[in-house]
Amino acid sequence: MNKLVISLILSLASAPALARDGAYYHDPDDLTHRTSWMSSIKDETKITRISIPGTHDTASRHYGDITKNQTLTIRQQLDAGIRYFDIRLKSVFGSLHLYHGPMYLWQTFNEVMTTTRDFLNEHPSETVLMRIKKEQPDLTLGFNFEENINHHINLFSDTFWNTSSSSYIPSLSEVRGKVVILKDYSSSQVTGIRYSQFDIQDKFNMSNNWDLYDKWQSVKGHLQKANANQSDMGYINYLSASGSSYPYFVASGHVSNDTWASRLSTGLTTPGWENSYPDFPRTACFIGICTISFEGTNILTRDYLTRSDMVYAGIVAADFPGEDLIAKVIDLNQKPGIVKDDPFAIRNAKYQSCFDFRGGVSSNQFLSLNPNCHVTGSQVFKYELGSKQLRVNGTHYCLDVKDAQNKHRQPVIAYSCHSGKNQQWQLNSDRTISSLMSGTRRCLDVDQNRLDSYGNPTMTILEYSPGSPVQQFDKFF
């Protein structure tokens, strides 16, 4: 019997646990686009007061697991909502090449900046904070690194934010459509903001996999520090590490780099080691015995950011960030003082028509789309951050899921504002508007089968469909 129990414990301790999680992503395909999420943030907000998703070793997509930190291109990261880049350069004759340690990353700084400039021209509400670090000694007979970087800054002078003080923190309005350099190299020229001015957590060396918990403790401690202080100096929190562990393992806790891979076991079980690694998950439980599995910093951070007391994280720089992590960082900005609170109209991406209560709003009236976006009367809404209600501006009516039923194709109507969940909505960075009722996640959608008296489609709730233009909406003021 004792041998059987011991055998069971050993098998549980080594059992993998399936771990598909949206906070970690190791595939080449696009994530959900969050191309204009900064448009909802007030102009006067200091950029260091914004919670910003970023990537560590942004361009390191090549070679094997030991040097690979990302799978998405620069443009894919920008489209996904990443607004902090970690760019490491080497001066090679008249050019600047991207490197990870001694490894050439098959990309030039000119190419990175061209891609970033194009994105910002298309999405002028956004800004990109770009750490620039000299990674390797110069290989040049002409320009040295300082001369070379200054040449590129002049080359892209229309894109780089210009300042006369390296300690000045700009407001978002000053840098929309611009790249802000976080300067991590020696130069006599005043350019951007000093990288060292930020409060930075970058505990990057791990001697074995079990050091992952210490890394997580460093990440968590910095999240707590940033949230408590929220100073203008700014915070950068790297979720990444390597050394004797692969970067994908640190990010995911997985047995392999695959997005769908299982978690690796720590080799410990409960209840014998119930006080060990308290933030790591207990998995594969059987007759009261559970495996203690590793968990990646991406997942642990995403989960920590869901706490009700978390309102700010600063810059969160990750390897292989998934859209759940990106979204959670961005969503921290949905708070008073940061997000715009002016009344606005809401336009559907597919039909280019606006929310309206035709003929004037009244109780139980269906919400519909009006192709004539005049942005007056019952086309104007105000989002109440505290109650999470979408109120018809200047009235006592709010958007309401009829009869408080979280069902497929349930109509959305006007109803007197109250505290029910069926009047609570989340305006998401992927341009969806989701109901906060419990149960299946459903979002505002267009119902072509239920028309108003003018022959226009009405609004309903349907199952969340990321990337579908029917579920994507834009605010305009």
N, C-alpha and C positions, 0 to 999 in steps of 0.2 A: 504493500500500500504506500509506504514512504517513497519507494522508487517511482511509483506512478505519479505521486504528487510532485516530486522533484522533476520528473520528465515533463509534466504539464507546465510547471513554472518556466522551465528552460525553453519549451516550445513557444509559450506566450511571450517570453522576453525577446525572442528573435523573430516574432511574427510581424510581417509588414502590415501597414495600415493604409488603405486607399486614401488619397489625399488631394483630389482635384480641388483646387481653390482659386478663385478669381483674383487673388492678390499676387499670384506668381504666374508668369507667362514666358514660355520658352519656345514659341513658334514664330514663323516669319510673316504671318498674315496680319493685316491691319487690326488694331483694336478699335472699339467704338470711338468715333471722332468727338473730340471736345475742343473745337478749334477756336471758339470765341468766349471761353468761360470768364475771361477777365472783363468782358463788357458789362457785367452786372456789378462790378466793384466801383465804389465811389472814386472820382478823380483825385480827391485830396488825400487818399490813403497812402501812407508811406509804404514803399515796396517791402520793407522789412516787417511790416505788420500783416502781410499777406501770407497765408499758408500755401506753399508752392511744391508741387511734385517735381522731382528731378531724377536724373540718372547719374550713377557713378561710372567713370570711364566710358563716357557716352558713345564713343565710336568703336569700342573694342568688341567687334562681332566676329572675329576671325580666329583661326587656329583651334586648339583643343580646349577642353573644359577648364584647364588650369589658368588660361588667359582670357577666356571669353566671359564678357559681362553683360552683353546685350544681344538680342536677336533682331531688333527693329532698326531700320535706317533712321537717319536724322529727321527726314520728312515724316516718317511714320510716327516717331516720338512726338514731334510737334503736333501732328494731327490728333494724337491720343491725349493731349493736354499737358505734356511735359514742358516746363518752362524754366528749368535749370539744367545747364549742360556743364559737364566736367571735361574740358578739352585740354589734352596734353600734347605739346608741340616740340618739334626739333627743327632747327634751321638747317636746311639742306640747299646749299648754293643760294639761288634767288627765291627759293620757295620755303614754305613752312609745311612740314609733314606731320600727320598725327601718329603718335606712338603710344604704346603701352609698355613701359619699361624699355627693353631693347627691341621690341617687336613693332615693325612698321604695320600700320593699320590700313594701308592701301587707300588713303584719302588725304587730300590736301586741305589746308585751312581755307584756301580760296573756295573750294567746293562746299565746305561747311557753311561758309558765310553766304555764298550765292543761294544755297537752299534756304537758309534762315531768312535772308532778305526777301526772297520770293514769298515765303510764308507770311511774313509781317506785312508785306504790301497787300496781300490778299485779306489779311485779318488785322487791320490797324489798331484794334482795341487791345491787342496783346503786347507783352514785352517778354524778352528772354534774358535771364541772368546767366552769364557765361564765365565760369571760372577758366582762366587761361594760365597754364603752368608750363614752365620750361622743363621738359621731361628728360632731354638728353643733351650732351655737349654738341656744340655747333659742328656741322660738316659743311664748310663753306670757305671759299676764297674771296668772297665779296662781303655781303651783309653779315654782321653778327646778329644774334637773336634780337637784341633791342632795336637795331636798325630795321630788321626784317618785319618785326611786329608793328613798328611804327609805320612802315610802308603799307602794310595791309590795313591798318586803321585808317590811313589817309585814302586808300583805295575804296574802302567802304564807309567813307565819312558820312554818307547819307543814312547809314544804318546804325552806326555806333552812337550812343549817347555821349555828348561832350560835356565835360565839367571842368571847373577851375580848381576844385578841391576834392582830394581823394577820400575825405572823411564825410562829405556831404551825402545825405540819404535823400534821394528824390521822391517826389510823390508820383503816383501812377500816371497822372496826366502828363508829367514831364517826359515820360519814357515810353508811352504807348507807341507802338510801331518801331521801337528801337531795341538794340542789344546793349545791355549794361555789362561791362567787363568787371569781373571780380578778379583783381590783379594779383596773381601769385607768381610774380617774376620781378627781377630787379630792372628798374628803368628810371631815368631822370624825368621822363615825360609824365605829367599828371594825366592818368587815364582811368576812368571808371572809379570803382570803390576798392579799397585795399581788402583783399581776401582775409587777411589776418585780423581785420576789424570785427569779423563775425565771431560768435561763440560757437566753436566747432567740436563735434564729437566724431572722431574717425579712428576708433580702435580697430585697426585693420589686420592685425596678425593673429592667427590662430595656430597653436602647436598641435592640436588634434580636434576631432569632431566635438568632443565634450566641452571644449571652450566656447561652443555656441551659446551656452546659457549665460556665460559671463559677457559675451558680446551683446546679447539681448538685454542684460541688465544695464549696460552702458547706454544702449539705445533708449530704453525705457526711462532711465534717469534723465536723459537729455530732453525727452518729450515732456517730462514733468517740470523740468527747469524752464523750458521755453513757455509752457502753458502758464506757469506761475508768474513769470516776470514780464513777458511780452514787451521787452525793451526795444528801442529803435536800433540798437546795435545789430540785431538780427541773429538768427540761429541756423546752423546747418547740421543736419543729423544724418550721417552715413549709415545705412543699414547693411553695408557691404563689409566683407572681410575675406581673407584667403590665407595663404601660407601652406599649412598641411591639410587644409580642407578646400574643396572646390567652391568657387563663388556661387554656383547654382545650389549647392547644399546649404550654404549660409542663408540664402534667400528663401529656400523652400523646405529644408529638412528632408528632402527626398533621397531615395536610394539611387536615382539616376536623374539626368537633367530633364527628362520628359515632363511636360506640363501635367500629365495624368499619372505620373509615377507614384508609388507608395511612399509613405513616410519610413524613415530608417528608425529602427528600435535603438534605444539607449543601452539595452541589455538589462535594464532594471524593471521590476514589477512592483505593484502594490498588492497587499498592504505592507510588505516588508520594507519598501523604500518610499512610503507614502509622503514623506517630507522632502524628498529629493526632487529638484527641478519643478517646483509647484506650478509654473506657468506653461510647462509642456503638457500636451494632451495625454490622457489615459485612454488607451485603445484596446481593441480585441479582448474585451472583458468576458470572463467566463467563471462561474461559481465564485464571484467575489475577487478574482485575481485579474489584474489589468496590466497590460504592457505600458510602460512609459516611453513614448515615442518622441523623437526630435520634432521640433517645429521651427520653421524658417522665420527670419526676422520680418519678411514681407507680411506674412500672415499674422504674426504676433502684433506687429505695428498696426495693421488694418483693424484688428480686433480692439486694440487699446484705444484707437481713435474713435470708436463707437461709444465710449464712455460719455455719460451726460455732462461730466465736468470738463471734458476736453473741448476747448474753443480755439486753440491755436497751436501750431506745430512748427512754424518756420519752414525752412527748406528741408524736405525729406528726400534724400538721394539714395536710390536703390539700384541693385542689379535685377534685371528681368522683372520690372514692375508689371503687374496685371492691372486690368481696368478697375477692379474693386479697390485696390490701394490708391490708384490715381484719383478715383472719384471721391474716396473718403477724405483725402487731403484737401481737395478742392472744396468739398462741401463744408469744411470747417469755416469757410469764409461767409457762409450764410448766417450772418449775425448782425445785430444793430451796430451802426457805426462803420461797417465795412461795405456791406451790400447796399446798392442804391434802393431807396424807399420811395422814389417818385412814382406816381401813377403811370400806367403803361397800357398799350394794346398788345394783343397776343395774336400772332399770325402763324398759320399752319404752313409747314415747309413744302408740302406737296401741292396744295391747292392755292397757296398764296392768298388765302382769305382769312378774315379776322373773326375772332369770337364776337358774338353779338346776341343781344336779346331784341329781335326786330320789333319795332313799334313801341319800345319802352319796356323796361323790366317789370315783371309781376310774379307773384308766388306761383310755383309749379310750372313756370314757363320753360320750355326746352331751350338749352343753349345750342346755337347753330352757328354756321359759318356764313359770313357775308363777304362776297367778292369785292365790295366797295369798302375799302379800309379808310374811313373818314376820321377815326381816332377821336370821336366825341361821344358824349352820352353813355349808353350802355355798352360801348366798345372799350371803355376805359376801366381798368381794374387796379386794385392796390393789394399787394401781398403783405399780409400781416405776419411778421416774423415770429412773434410770440405765439399766436394761435394757429399759424400756418394756414390761414384762410385766404382764399381769393375773393375779395369783396368787390362788387360793382361799385366803382368810386362814387362817393357822396350819397350812398344808399345804405339800407340795413339788410341788403340781400347778398348772399354768398353762393358760390358754386357748391352744389350739393348732389351727392349720388342718391338718386331717388329711392326712398323707402329704406335707406341705409343698408342696401343689399349689395354685397360684394359678389356680383354675378357677371358672367359673360354678357356683354352688350346691355348692361344696365344703363338707362338714360342718365344724363347729367342735366340738372335743372337749376333754376334760381329758387332760393328759399331763405326765409328769415335766418340771419346768422345765429348760430348756437355753438355749443362746445363739442358736438358729436364728432366722432372720427370720420364720418362720411362727408364732413366739410373741411377736412384737413388734407393738404396737398404738399408734396415736395417738388420744388423746381430743381431739376437735376442738371448737372453739367453736360450731360449728353443730349440736352434739349428736350427730354421727355418731362412730363408732369404726372407724377404717380400719386395714386390715392394712398393714404396712410391707414386705411382700414386693415384689420387683421386678416390673415389668410393669404390667398394667392395674390401676388403682386400684379396689380392692374394699373394701366395708365390711360390718360385721355386719348381717345381715338375718334376717327370720323366714321359716322354711320350713314352710309349712302342709301340704306334701305328705310331709313326713317327721316322724312323730309319735313321742314317747317312749312308754313302756309305760303311762303314765297318760293317754294321748290328747292330750297337749299338744304344740304345735309346737316343733321344735328350731331351733337357730341355724345359719346358714350365712353365706357371703360372697357378695355380689352387687355388680355394678357400682355405683359411687357415684351416688346419686340425691338431690341436695340438696333439702331441703324435704319429702321423703317421711317421714311419721310412722313407717313401718315401720323406717326406718333411724335414727330419733332415739331417744336414750336419756338418762335423767336419773339422776344419782347422788343418793343420799340417805343420810344418816349416822345 
